[in-house]
Amino acid sequence: MRQLAVYLVFLAISATNAAGLSAAPNVAWDPLIGRAVLTNGDMELIIETKSGLNARSLRNTKTGCLYADRDYVWQDDEYPKIETPPEMVEHPDGSRSAVFRTRLGSLKVEQAFTLPGNEPGVLLEEITIRNPGKSPLDTADFRCGFAKCIRDGENWSADASEIRFCPIPYRRETNGQVQEYPLREVAERGMSFAGWAEPPQPTPTWGAEGWVWSKEEKSFLLAKYNSQAMEWSLMEPLKRGTETVVRFGGAGRWKHGHPENSARLESGGVCRFGQTRLQAVDGGWKQAYYAYRRYVEGKGCRTPQRYNPPVHWNELYDNQYYAQACAMGGYYINTVKLGYCPEYYKKNKNLLNELYSLELMKAEAAKARQLGCEALYLDPGWDTGMSQQIWDAARLGSMESFVKMMREEYGLKVSLWCSLAGVPPTYGDPAACPPEARVLDKDGKPVDYLVCCASPAFLDTKEKRLLELCRNGAAFLMFDSTQYSGPCYNKRHGHQIPSTREEHARALLELTRRVKRKYPHVLIEMHDFISGPCGTHYTPTYYGYAQPQSYDCLWGHEFMWNSLDDLLSRRAVSLYYYNLAYSIPLYLHISLKQENENALLFWWYASTCRHLGVGGKPGPAAWEACIQAMRSYLPLKRFYTQGVFYGIDETVHAHTLPDLRESVVNVFNLDDKPVDKKIRFRLREIGLPGDPVQIEGAAFQQSGEEVSLDLTVPARGHRLLKIHTMTPQRAHGTREPQSQEDRHLYLSFQTDGSTRPTETHDSVNLQPRSTIHLDHQRLNWMHLLRKSTGGEKGRVAEWQTLGI
């Protein structure tokens, strides 16, 4: 027996040593001392079990940095007791897992660690709690996590000041402030959050979708992903005797008690918390952002392969209706009441007849055509009431005829704004939703005329009306006014009593699915599920996106109103950081009335929002600059809608198409004086191979993979660069398109002086025996269409590809 014990220890030590010599994941378990050592690349985790489950040490073996250096934190500092031997699993893809099943008081707790076989330096933690008893359990206070000591008495550890942390995805917040702090800040102050119409809520717990700890050029990524509920990666200061530690990873509730399903477990109930990703990153915070983006893309949160949203022209900025309607509405909100106001609707009808007529919409469509936009976006005013989603045929003609006219006379699709939960003073409009959809209070009385989005009446009514809009040709629906309107105590709605925020969010996802099931190609934008139409982001960015038949893009906050000031104040620079962390498309429309002769606003928001909308005709010089910008943008549109975003710095953005081995680069100057920029980067930093390149738009030098650019950028201006990798095909002067889709995404007409891409299909409308010249000059090859062979709708008869 003694020899067997020595042999088992020897096996454990040998396995541990082998893991240090190899990047392959390894799990070494010594049953005699109750210790597991998990290694994956530079990451090492030590778990003790003799006195209870205790993942006490997490470190980077290469740098020596200790991420966790104290006993694991469990509820009430009681360690879960091991009930069965841990399960060590080797997966077919080379991944390794260690699963520990324990009991913690009345709870059964499972803690599983996985070391992905193809991701050195990564460790995944998953926590599951179960109620094995016959009575319900209150589990609202359950929390756990690793522990990092940052203070002992009055003495701060060196790491407390040397390690800096920032949140994901907003290292620069939407208020313009950079959020990067020394680790000691976790203990010295808390943070706050806010939802719809609520003041900031202070909290000692720091929460975000992910966190980056950085020290010199090494980083540590902490991220949380939960596909079924709202959950965040948390950091919380705790006192243990004389020490202050930071709890991180593990699981816990935050904000208004999310994830909501973890608060109470019925008999036999189970709660699976979201996955925690712990990753040692070779590089600074930006490389950790990229690592996070790859992680969530692996979960399905990525730009769709064929994403090609139409560029919008928004009529709101030149149309006086909305401003006057808001001014009138403000009177009723301030002097009457927040809810439904019939008198307002009577006056509003006169405004609509005067300021939202068919002729005015035609005038807006003409501007859209002149600029080169692809869709007319109708903001408030197209329906019979702001929250009704019923096309106002009395003013605008039938929707079907309107869509046909826009397509045939202006070459435009039609996109629609949709206020779902309602906007003041139209909350509870009986024409928007039946009374059965009202929010009820504890006494069964309607609350401020609010609508419960989780009610069957709301979902059925909105489904019917949205499907009718899609049937008549809507190409895009903005889901605005998505704010949480509960809690609701209406027992007939089928939700919990009271209703919860996550039920509200799931209802909006269900409405999206109902539309997408019948009209999968209609694009849907989703405002924040809880905070709705404001600049506050409450819900985890990825929430619901990867589910089947879900929304297509998110709202770019409220940078639509003061787009220039938002940019110069750096509030809109937050979009740069968003794109480093996510490729989930953002949608935003902006006013060009603030635009300058450098088209600064156009290019900034085109670079940071994959779905672009504009509106508001500026002065002649700025208008011409916008026309020229659009003519440059459209042939390159796929770079912006589908390309991989890379940031050299806040003002230098690259959009790379790996299949083309090409990039477009936007260089900005937000200052009021011209600047000479010297830009240095490696091609791999923008997703290109280290081959020789050609660069259009700036003088450059290349030394191996290193590229140096020298250029002058005008005051509050922009420069557009194009980088072409000199592949063997290009060096010989020929290049075939990558795919049929590639051909059509770049196919463009020149019929009215503008440059506009066609639809992504293989036919174009041609008169019999006609010829159309296709301009593709901004890329490095040209498609020539010869003649159609007759018929009202001619098919593409022949393609010829010529190198240039």
C-alpha positions in Angstrom: 0.0 0.0 0.0 2.9 2.4 0.9 4.5 1.7 -2.5 1.2 2.4 -4.3 0.9 5.8 -2.4 4.4 6.7 -3.4 3.7 5.8 -7.0 0.6 7.9 -7.1 2.5 10.9 -5.7 5.2 10.3 -8.3 2.6 10.2 -11.1 1.1 13.5 -9.9 4.6 15.2 -9.7 5.6 13.8 -13.1 2.3 15.1 -14.6 2.9 18.5 -13.1 6.4 18.7 -14.4 5.3 17.5 -17.8 2.7 20.3 -17.9 5.4 22.9 -17.2 7.3 21.6 -20.3 4.3 21.6 -22.6 1.5 24.0 -23.6 -1.0 21.1 -23.7 -3.6 21.2 -20.9 -2.9 18.9 -18.0 -4.8 17.9 -14.8 -2.8 16.2 -12.1 -4.8 14.8 -9.2 -3.2 13.4 -6.0 -5.9 11.6 -4.0 -3.5 11.1 -1.0 -3.1 14.8 -0.2 -6.3 15.9 -1.9 -4.7 18.3 -4.4 -5.3 19.0 -8.0 -2.9 21.0 -10.2 -4.3 22.3 -13.5 -2.0 23.8 -16.1 -2.7 25.2 -19.5 0.1 27.1 -21.2 1.2 29.8 -18.7 -1.8 29.4 -16.4 -1.6 27.2 -13.3 -4.4 26.6 -10.8 -4.0 24.7 -7.5 -7.0 23.3 -5.8 -7.0 21.8 -2.2 -9.8 19.6 -1.1 -8.8 18.1 2.3 -10.5 20.8 4.3 -13.1 21.5 1.7 -13.1 22.7 -1.9 -10.5 25.5 -2.1 -9.1 26.8 -5.4 -6.5 28.8 -3.6 -3.8 29.7 -6.1 -4.0 31.0 -9.7 -0.8 32.2 -11.3 1.1 32.9 -14.5 4.0 30.5 -14.4 5.9 32.6 -17.0 5.7 36.0 -15.3 5.2 34.7 -11.8 2.2 37.0 -11.3 -0.2 35.7 -8.7 -3.8 36.4 -9.7 -5.3 34.5 -6.8 -3.1 34.2 -3.7 -5.6 33.5 -0.9 -8.2 30.9 0.0 -11.2 30.8 -2.4 -14.2 32.8 -1.1 -17.4 30.8 -0.4 -20.5 31.9 1.3 -20.0 32.6 5.1 -16.4 31.4 4.6 -17.5 27.8 4.8 -15.8 25.5 2.4 -17.9 23.0 0.5 -17.3 19.4 1.5 -16.3 16.9 -1.3 -19.0 14.2 -1.5 -17.5 12.1 -4.3 -14.1 11.9 -5.8 -13.5 14.6 -8.4 -14.1 13.7 -12.0 -11.2 14.2 -14.3 -12.2 14.2 -18.0 -10.1 14.2 -21.2 -12.1 15.5 -24.1 -11.6 14.4 -27.8 -10.4 17.9 -28.8 -7.6 17.7 -26.2 -9.4 19.8 -23.6 -9.2 18.7 -19.9 -11.8 19.2 -17.2 -11.9 18.7 -13.4 -15.4 18.6 -11.9 -15.9 18.8 -8.1 -19.3 17.9 -6.6 -19.8 19.2 -3.1 -22.3 20.1 -0.4 -22.4 23.6 1.1 -25.0 23.7 3.9 -28.3 22.8 2.4 -27.0 23.3 -1.2 -25.3 21.0 -3.5 -22.5 22.9 -5.4 -20.7 21.8 -8.5 -17.5 23.6 -9.5 -16.1 22.7 -12.9 -12.8 23.8 -14.4 -12.0 23.3 -18.1 -8.7 23.8 -19.9 -9.4 24.3 -23.6 -7.1 22.2 -25.7 -6.6 24.8 -28.4 -6.3 27.8 -26.2 -3.1 27.9 -24.0 -3.4 30.2 -21.0 -7.1 29.8 -20.7 -9.1 28.4 -17.8 -12.9 28.2 -17.7 -14.9 28.1 -14.5 -18.5 27.1 -14.1 -20.6 27.0 -11.0 -23.9 25.1 -10.5 -26.1 25.1 -7.4 -28.9 22.6 -6.6 -31.5 22.3 -4.0 -31.7 18.6 -3.0 -34.2 19.2 -0.2 -38.0 19.2 -0.1 -38.4 22.9 0.8 -37.5 26.0 -1.2 -34.2 27.7 -0.5 -33.4 31.4 -0.4 -30.1 31.6 -2.4 -30.0 35.3 -3.0 -26.9 35.7 -0.9 -24.9 32.9 -2.6 -21.6 34.1 -3.9 -18.1 32.7 -4.5 -14.9 33.6 -6.2 -11.1 33.7 -6.2 -9.3 35.9 -3.7 -6.4 38.4 -4.4 -4.9 40.1 -1.3 -4.3 43.8 -1.9 -3.9 45.1 1.7 -2.8 43.9 5.1 -3.7 46.3 7.8 -2.5 49.7 6.6 0.0 48.3 4.1 -1.0 47.9 0.4 0.6 45.2 -1.6 2.8 46.1 -4.5 0.2 44.7 -6.9 -2.5 47.0 -5.5 -0.8 49.9 -7.2 1.1 48.2 -10.1 -1.8 46.3 -11.5 -4.2 48.5 -13.4 -7.7 47.4 -14.4 -10.3 48.5 -16.9 -13.8 47.3 -17.8 -14.9 45.7 -21.1 -16.2 47.0 -23.4 -15.9 50.6 -22.3 -12.4 51.5 -21.3 -13.7 55.0 -22.2 -17.2 55.3 -20.9 -20.1 56.8 -22.9 -19.6 59.9 -20.7 -16.2 60.4 -22.2 -14.2 59.4 -19.1 -11.3 56.9 -19.3 -11.9 54.1 -16.9 -8.5 52.6 -15.9 -7.5 52.4 -12.3 -5.0 50.8 -9.9 -6.4 47.6 -8.4 -6.6 49.3 -4.9 -9.5 51.4 -6.2 -11.7 48.3 -5.9 -11.3 48.6 -2.1 -11.2 52.4 -1.9 -14.5 53.2 -3.7 -17.3 51.5 -5.5 -19.1 52.2 -8.7 -22.7 52.8 -9.8 -25.3 51.6 -12.3 -28.6 52.9 -13.6 -31.6 51.7 -15.5 -34.6 53.4 -17.1 -35.6 56.7 -15.3 -33.7 55.8 -12.1 -30.8 57.8 -10.5 -27.4 56.2 -10.3 -27.3 53.3 -7.9 -24.1 53.1 -5.8 -22.6 49.7 -5.2 -19.4 48.4 -3.6 -19.3 45.6 -6.2 -17.6 46.4 -9.5 -19.4 44.8 -12.4 -18.8 44.6 -16.2 -19.0 42.1 -19.0 -15.2 41.6 -18.5 -12.2 43.1 -16.8 -8.6 43.4 -17.8 -5.8 43.5 -15.2 -2.6 44.8 -16.8 0.9 45.0 -15.5 3.5 46.3 -18.0 2.8 44.4 -21.2 1.1 41.4 -19.6 -2.6 41.2 -19.0 -5.2 39.0 -17.3 -8.7 38.7 -18.7 -11.7 38.1 -16.4 -14.9 37.7 -18.4 -18.4 36.3 -17.8 -20.8 34.9 -20.4 -24.3 33.7 -19.6 -26.5 32.8 -22.6 -29.7 32.5 -20.5 -29.6 35.3 -18.0 -28.1 38.7 -17.2 -24.9 38.2 -15.4 -21.6 40.1 -15.0 -18.0 39.6 -14.1 -17.7 40.9 -10.6 -15.0 42.2 -8.4 -15.8 42.9 -4.7 -13.6 43.9 -1.8 -13.9 41.8 1.3 -12.3 41.9 4.8 -10.7 38.8 6.1 -9.2 39.5 9.5 -6.6 42.2 8.9 -6.5 41.6 5.2 -8.5 43.1 2.4 -9.0 40.8 -0.6 -10.6 41.3 -4.0 -13.1 38.5 -4.8 -13.3 37.8 -8.6 -14.5 35.1 -10.9 -16.9 32.5 -9.4 -20.5 33.7 -9.3 -22.8 36.2 -7.6 -25.7 38.6 -8.1 -25.5 42.2 -9.1 -27.5 45.3 -10.1 -31.2 44.5 -9.3 -30.5 40.9 -8.4 -29.3 39.4 -11.6 -29.2 36.6 -12.6 -32.7 36.5 -11.3 -33.0 32.7 -11.4 -30.3 32.4 -8.7 -32.3 34.1 -6.0 -34.5 31.1 -5.0 -34.4 27.4 -5.7 -37.5 25.3 -5.4 -37.2 21.7 -4.3 -35.0 20.0 -6.9 -34.3 23.3 -8.5 -31.0 24.0 -10.3 -29.2 27.3 -11.2 -26.3 27.2 -13.6 -24.3 30.4 -13.5 -22.6 31.7 -16.6 -19.1 30.7 -17.6 -16.1 32.6 -16.3 -13.1 33.0 -18.5 -9.7 33.4 -16.9 -7.0 34.1 -19.5 -3.3 35.0 -19.3 -2.8 37.4 -22.2 0.6 38.2 -23.8 0.2 41.9 -24.3 -1.5 45.0 -22.8 -5.2 45.8 -22.4 -5.9 46.0 -26.1 -4.7 42.4 -26.7 -7.0 41.4 -23.9 -9.9 43.2 -25.6 -9.2 41.3 -28.8 -9.0 38.0 -26.7 -12.5 38.8 -25.3 -13.8 39.6 -28.8 -12.6 36.2 -30.0 -14.2 34.6 -27.0 -17.7 36.0 -27.5 -17.4 35.5 -31.3 -16.9 31.8 -30.5 -20.2 31.9 -28.7 -21.9 33.2 -31.8 -21.8 37.0 -31.0 -20.2 38.2 -34.3 -21.1 40.1 -37.4 -23.1 37.8 -39.8 -21.1 36.7 -42.8 -23.3 38.5 -45.3 -24.2 41.5 -43.2 -25.0 44.3 -45.7 -27.4 46.8 -44.1 -28.7 49.7 -46.2 -27.3 53.2 -45.5 -30.2 55.2 -44.1 -31.3 58.7 -44.8 -33.3 59.8 -41.7 -36.0 62.4 -42.5 -36.1 63.6 -38.9 -33.3 66.1 -39.0 -34.8 68.3 -41.7 -38.4 67.6 -40.9 -39.9 69.9 -38.3 -42.6 67.5 -37.1 -40.7 65.6 -34.4 -39.3 68.8 -32.7 -42.7 70.4 -32.6 -44.4 67.2 -31.4 -41.8 66.9 -28.5 -42.3 70.6 -27.6 -46.0 70.1 -27.4 -45.7 66.8 -25.6 -43.4 68.4 -23.0 -46.2 70.7 -22.0 -48.5 67.8 -21.3 -45.9 65.8 -19.5 -45.0 68.7 -17.2 -48.5 70.1 -16.6 -50.9 67.2 -17.0 -49.6 63.7 -16.5 -47.1 61.3 -17.9 -49.5 58.8 -19.3 -51.9 58.7 -22.2 -53.4 62.1 -23.2 -56.2 62.2 -25.8 -56.0 65.9 -26.2 -52.4 65.6 -27.2 -53.3 63.2 -30.0 -55.9 65.6 -31.4 -53.3 68.4 -31.7 -50.7 65.9 -32.9 -52.9 64.9 -35.9 -52.9 68.5 -37.2 -49.1 68.5 -36.9 -48.8 65.3 -38.9 -51.0 66.6 -41.7 -48.9 69.8 -41.9 -45.4 68.4 -41.4 -45.4 64.7 -42.3 -47.0 64.6 -45.7 -46.3 62.4 -48.7 -44.8 65.3 -50.6 -42.4 66.1 -47.7 -41.3 62.4 -47.6 -40.7 62.5 -51.4 -38.4 65.6 -50.8 -36.5 63.6 -48.2 -36.2 60.7 -50.6 -34.7 63.0 -53.2 -32.0 64.1 -50.8 -31.3 60.4 -50.0 -30.9 59.6 -53.6 -28.6 62.6 -54.2 -26.3 61.6 -51.4 -26.3 58.0 -52.4 -28.2 56.4 -49.5 -29.9 53.0 -49.8 -33.0 53.4 -47.7 -35.3 56.1 -46.4 -35.6 55.8 -42.6 -38.9 57.1 -41.2 -38.7 58.2 -37.6 -41.7 59.3 -35.5 -44.6 60.3 -37.7 -45.2 57.5 -40.2 -47.8 55.7 -38.2 -51.2 56.7 -36.8 -49.7 57.4 -33.4 -46.3 57.3 -31.9 -46.7 53.9 -30.3 -49.2 52.3 -32.6 -47.2 50.8 -35.5 -50.2 51.2 -37.9 -49.2 52.8 -41.2 -51.1 56.1 -41.7 -52.5 55.4 -45.2 -54.7 58.5 -45.0 -51.7 60.7 -45.2 -49.1 58.6 -47.0 -51.1 56.3 -49.2 -50.9 52.6 -48.7 -47.6 51.3 -47.4 -47.4 48.9 -50.3 -47.6 51.7 -52.8 -45.2 53.9 -50.8 -42.6 51.1 -50.7 -43.0 50.6 -54.5 -42.6 54.3 -55.2 -39.5 54.5 -53.1 -38.0 51.5 -54.8 -38.8 52.5 -58.4 -38.5 56.2 -58.3 -35.7 56.7 -55.8 -34.0 53.4 -55.6 -34.6 53.2 -51.8 -35.8 50.7 -49.3 -38.0 51.7 -46.5 -37.0 51.5 -42.8 -39.2 52.2 -39.8 -38.9 53.5 -36.2 -41.1 51.5 -33.8 -41.9 52.6 -30.2 -42.8 49.4 -28.4 -43.4 50.1 -24.7 -44.5 53.7 -25.5 -43.2 57.2 -25.2 -44.6 60.1 -23.2 -47.3 61.4 -23.4 -48.5 58.3 -25.3 -48.0 55.6 -22.6 -51.0 53.3 -22.4 -52.5 54.6 -25.6 -55.5 52.2 -26.1 -54.9 52.3 -29.8 -51.3 51.0 -29.3 -52.2 48.1 -27.0 -55.4 46.8 -25.5 -56.1 47.5 -21.8 -55.2 43.9 -21.0 -51.6 44.8 -21.6 -51.5 47.4 -18.8 -49.1 47.2 -15.8 -51.0 46.7 -12.6 -49.8 47.5 -9.1 -50.2 45.4 -6.0 -53.8 46.7 -5.6 -54.7 45.7 -9.2 -54.8 49.3 -10.5 -53.0 50.6 -13.7 -49.6 52.2 -13.1 -49.1 55.4 -15.0 -50.6 53.9 -18.0 -47.5 51.7 -18.5 -47.6 48.7 -20.8 -46.3 45.2 -19.7 -44.2 43.8 -22.5 -44.4 40.4 -21.0 -48.2 40.3 -21.4 -49.8 38.1 -24.1 -51.9 41.1 -25.2 -48.8 43.2 -25.9 -47.0 40.4 -27.7 -49.9 39.4 -29.8 -50.9 42.9 -30.8 -47.3 44.0 -31.7 -46.7 40.8 -33.6 -49.7 41.3 -35.8 -48.8 44.9 -36.6 -45.1 44.3 -37.2 -45.8 41.4 -39.5 -48.2 43.6 -41.5 -45.4 46.2 -41.9 -43.0 43.5 -43.1 -45.6 42.1 -45.4 -45.9 45.5 -47.0 -42.2 45.8 -47.6 -40.4 47.1 -44.4 -36.7 46.4 -44.7 -35.6 47.4 -41.2 -37.4 47.9 -37.9 -35.9 49.9 -35.0 -37.1 48.5 -31.6 -37.1 51.7 -29.6 -38.8 52.4 -26.2 -37.8 49.0 -24.9 -37.5 50.2 -21.3 -38.5 48.0 -18.4 -42.0 49.0 -17.5 -42.7 46.8 -14.5 -43.0 45.5 -11.9 -46.4 44.2 -12.9 -48.8 42.3 -10.6 -51.3 41.3 -13.3 -51.9 37.6 -12.6 -53.5 37.1 -16.1 -50.2 37.9 -17.9 -48.6 34.6 -16.9 -45.4 36.1 -15.6 -44.0 36.0 -12.1 -45.7 38.2 -9.5 -44.3 40.8 -9.7 -42.8 40.6 -13.2 -39.1 40.9 -13.5 -36.6 42.7 -15.7 -35.4 39.5 -17.3 -39.0 38.4 -18.1 -39.4 41.8 -19.8 -36.2 41.2 -21.9 -37.2 37.7 -22.8 -40.5 39.0 -24.0 -38.8 41.4 -26.4 -36.7 38.6 -27.7 -39.8 36.5 -28.2 -41.4 39.4 -30.2 -38.2 39.5 -32.3 -38.4 35.7 -33.0 -42.1 36.0 -34.0 -41.1 38.6 -36.7 -38.0 36.8 -37.8 -39.8 33.4 -38.2 -41.8 34.8 -41.1 -39.5 37.6 -42.3 -35.9 36.5 -41.6 -34.4 39.0 -43.9 -36.0 42.1 -42.2 -33.2 43.7 -40.1 -34.1 44.5 -36.5 -32.3 46.9 -34.2 -32.7 46.4 -30.4 -32.3 49.2 -27.9 -31.1 48.2 -24.4 -33.7 45.8 -23.0 -33.9 47.7 -19.6 -32.8 51.3 -20.1 -34.4 51.7 -23.5 -33.9 55.1 -25.3 -31.1 56.7 -23.3 -27.3 56.6 -23.2 -27.2 54.3 -20.3 -26.2 50.7 -21.0 -27.7 48.3 -18.4 -28.0 44.9 -20.2 -24.9 42.8 -21.0 -24.1 43.7 -24.6 -24.3 40.2 -25.9 -27.5 39.3 -24.2 -29.8 37.4 -26.5 -27.8 38.1 -29.7 -26.6 34.6 -30.4 -30.1 33.1 -29.9 -31.9 31.8 -33.0 -33.9 34.4 -34.9 -32.7 37.3 -32.8 -32.0 40.9 -33.5 -29.4 42.1 -35.9 -27.8 45.1 -34.3 -27.7 47.3 -31.2 -28.3 51.0 -30.8 -25.2 53.3 -30.8 -26.5 55.0 -27.6 -27.9 58.5 -28.1 -25.0 60.0 -30.1 -27.6 60.9 -32.8 -28.5 64.3 -31.3 -25.2 66.2 -30.8 -22.9 64.0 -32.8 -20.2 66.6 -33.2 -20.0 67.5 -29.5 -20.2 63.8 -28.6 -17.2 63.2 -30.7 -15.1 66.2 -29.7 -15.9 65.6 -26.0 -14.7 62.0 -26.5 -18.1 60.6 -25.5 -18.5 59.0 -28.9 -14.9 57.7 -28.7 -16.4 55.0 -26.5 -17.5 53.4 -29.7 -13.9 52.8 -30.6 -13.5 50.6 -27.5 -16.8 48.9 -28.2 -15.5 47.8 -31.6 -12.3 46.4 -30.1 -14.4 44.2 -27.8 -17.3 43.3 -30.0 -18.2 42.7 -33.6 -22.0 42.8 -32.9 -23.1 45.5 -35.2 -24.1 48.9 -33.9 -26.6 51.1 -35.7 -26.7 54.9 -35.4 -28.0 57.8 -37.4 -26.4 61.2 -37.2 -27.2 64.8 -38.3 -25.0 66.1 -41.1 -26.1 69.6 -40.3 -23.1 69.8 -37.9 -20.8 68.3 -40.6 -17.7 70.1 -41.9 -15.9 70.2 -45.2 -13.8 67.2 -44.2 -16.8 65.0 -43.6 -15.4 64.2 -40.1 -18.7 63.1 -38.7 -19.6 60.9 -41.6 -16.3 59.0 -41.5 -16.1 58.7 -37.7 -19.5 57.1 -37.4 -19.1 55.0 -40.5 -15.9 53.7 -39.0 -17.5 52.8 -35.6 -21.0 51.8 -36.6 -21.4 48.9 -39.0 -24.9 50.1 -39.9 -24.8 53.8 -40.8 -27.6 56.3 -41.0 -27.4 60.0 -41.8 -29.8 62.9 -42.3 -30.0 66.7 -42.3 -28.7 68.6 -45.3 -25.8 70.9 -44.4 -24.4 73.9 -46.3 -23.2 73.5 -49.9 -19.5 72.8 -49.1 -20.2 70.2 -46.4 -22.9 68.6 -48.5 -20.5 68.2 -51.4 -18.0 66.7 -49.0 -20.6 64.2 -47.8 -21.5 63.2 -51.4 -17.8 62.6 -52.1 -17.4 60.7 -48.8 -20.4 58.5 -49.8 -18.9 57.8 -53.2 -15.7 56.6 -51.5 -17.6 54.7 -48.8 -20.0 52.6 -50.9 -17.4 50.7 -53.0 -15.6 50.0 -49.7 -18.8 49.2 -47.7 -18.0 45.6 -47.1 -14.8 46.6 -45.2 -17.0 48.6 -42.8 -20.0 46.3 -42.5 -18.2 42.9 -42.4 -14.5 43.7 -41.8 -12.5 43.0 -38.7 -12.0 46.1 -36.7 -8.5 46.9 -35.4 -7.4 50.0 -33.4 -3.9 51.4 -33.7 -5.1 54.2 -31.4 -8.3 56.0 -30.7 -7.9 58.0 -33.9 -6.5 55.4 -36.3 -8.9 52.6 -37.2 -8.4 49.6 -39.6 -11.1 47.5 -41.2 -9.7 44.3 -42.6 -11.2 41.7 -44.9 -9.0 38.6 -44.3 -10.3 36.9 -47.5 -9.1 39.8 -49.6 -5.9 40.4 -47.5 -6.8 44.1 -47.6 -7.6 46.9 -45.2 -9.0 50.4 -45.3 -7.7 52.7 -42.6 -9.4 55.8 -41.2 -7.1 58.4 -39.6 -8.8 61.2 -37.6 -7.8 64.5 -36.2 -10.2 65.7 -33.5 -8.2 68.9 -32.7 -8.8 72.3 -34.1 -5.4 72.5 -35.8 -3.7 70.3 -38.5 -1.5 67.6 -37.2 1.4 65.7 -38.7 1.0 62.0 -37.8 3.7 59.4 -37.8 2.0 56.0 -37.6 4.0 52.9 -36.9 2.5 49.4 -36.7 3.0 45.8 -37.7 0.8 44.3 -40.3 -0.3 41.6 -37.9 -1.7 44.4 -35.7 -4.4 45.0 -38.4 -4.9 41.4 -39.3 -2.7 41.3 -42.4 0.2 38.9 -43.3 3.7 40.3 -43.4 3.8 40.4 -47.2 4.8 43.4 -49.2 2.0 46.0 -49.4 0.8 48.9 -51.4 -0.7 51.8 -49.6 -2.9 54.5 -51.2 -3.4 57.8 -49.5 -0.1 58.3 -47.7 3.7 58.0 -48.0 4.9 54.9 -46.4 7.9 52.7 -45.7 8.0 49.0 -45.1 10.6 46.9 -43.4 9.5 43.4 -43.2 6.3 43.4 -41.2 6.9 46.9 -40.0 5.0 49.8 -41.7 5.7 53.5 -41.2 3.2 56.1 -42.4 3.7 59.9 -42.6 0.8 62.1 -43.3 -0.9 65.4 -42.4 -4.5 65.4 -41.3 -6.4 68.7 -41.4 -8.0 70.3 -38.4 -11.0 68.2 -37.4 -10.4 66.2 -40.4 -9.9 62.7 -41.8 -7.7 60.7 -44.2 -8.7 57.5 -45.9 -6.0 54.9 -46.6 -6.2 51.6 -48.5 -3.7 48.8 -47.9 -3.3 46.0 -50.5 -1.3 43.0 -49.8 0.9 42.1 -52.8 -0.2 38.5 -53.1 1.3 36.4 -56.0 -2.0 36.9 -58.0 -1.8 40.6 -57.6 1.8 40.8 -58.4 1.0 39.2 -61.8 -1.8 41.7 -62.4 -4.8 39.5 -62.1 -7.1 38.7 -59.3 -10.4 36.7 -59.2 -13.1 37.7 -56.8 -13.3 35.4 -53.8 -16.9 34.4 -54.3 -20.1 35.2 -56.1 -21.2 37.1 -53.1 -17.9 39.1 -53.3 -18.8 40.1 -56.8 -22.2 41.4 -56.0 -21.4 43.2 -52.8 -19.0 45.4 -54.8 -21.0 45.7 -58.0 -22.0 49.3 -58.5 -23.8 51.5 -61.0 -23.1 54.9 -62.4 -26.4 56.1 -63.7 -27.1 59.4 -62.0 -23.7 60.6 -61.0 -23.7 58.6 -57.8 -22.1 55.3 -56.9 -24.4 52.8 -55.4 -24.1 49.1 -54.8 -26.7 46.7 -56.1 -28.6 44.1 -54.2 -26.8 40.9 -53.2 -28.3 38.7 -55.9 -27.3 37.7 -59.4 -29.8 39.7 -61.5 -30.2 43.4 -62.2 -33.0 45.3 -63.9 -32.1 46.0 -67.5 -34.1 47.3 -70.4 -34.1 44.9 -73.4 -30.7 44.8 -75.2 -29.3 47.5 -72.9 -25.8 47.9 -71.6 -24.7 49.3 -68.2 -21.2 50.4 -67.4 -20.1 49.1 -64.0 -17.5 51.2 -62.2 -15.2 49.4 -59.8 -12.3 51.8 -59.8 -11.8 52.0 -56.1 -10.8 48.4 -55.9 -8.0 46.7 -57.9 -10.0 44.9 -60.4 -13.1 45.6 -62.5 -16.2 43.6 -63.4 -17.6 44.3 -66.9 -21.1 43.3 -67.8 -21.6 42.9 -71.5 -25.2 42.8 -72.9 -28.3 41.3 -71.5 -30.0 38.8 -73.8 -33.4 40.5 -73.7 -36.4 40.4 -71.5 -37.7 43.0 -69.1 -35.4 41.7 -66.4 -32.2 40.8 -68.0 -29.9 38.3 -66.4 -26.2 38.8 -66.1 -25.0 37.3 -69.4 -21.3 37.2 -68.9 -18.6 38.3 -66.4 -15.1 39.3 -67.4 -12.5 40.1 -64.8 -9.6 42.4 -65.7 -6.6 43.2 -63.6 -5.7 46.8 -63.2 
